[in-house]
Amino acid sequence: MTTGRFIYIFRNMNIRSFADAAGIDYERLMDEFCGDTKALSTSIRSYLDTCDLPSLVKSVEDGDEEAVRSSAHRIRKCAEKLLLDETASLARKLEDAPAERMHSLVTPLEKEFARFTAALEQ
């Protein structure tokens, strides 16, 4: 998603509808950001920039455990900030997983990211 498209979407979206579609508790989200929608926008953009799933998948396929763990850690931290509990949990599992289990955790993570981006575009 380009920065311009994101800004347009964010300015025109209903945050409560977005939170519901993304599986985020709206009240907790607003508390976390003290109602500051600009800070929320910055965190969402950071999350979108951090979630480089094609690179993560390539790292898993290449068996680059260090790169997988590093990517999963960045995703987890951004997901935690946005109260994306399921995404954060999956990223934590990927961080801690032995190499032979990493591949099985990527698809659920991709599905959660897809749900998040779909919620943004509602």
Buried (B, 14 or more C-beta within 10 A) or exposed (E): EEEEEBEEBBEEBEBEEBBBBBBBEBEEBBEBBEEEEEEBBEBBBBBBEBBBBEEBBEBBEEEBBEBBBBBBBBBBBBBBBBBBBBBBBBBBBBBEBEEEEBBEBBEBBBEBBEBBBEBBEE
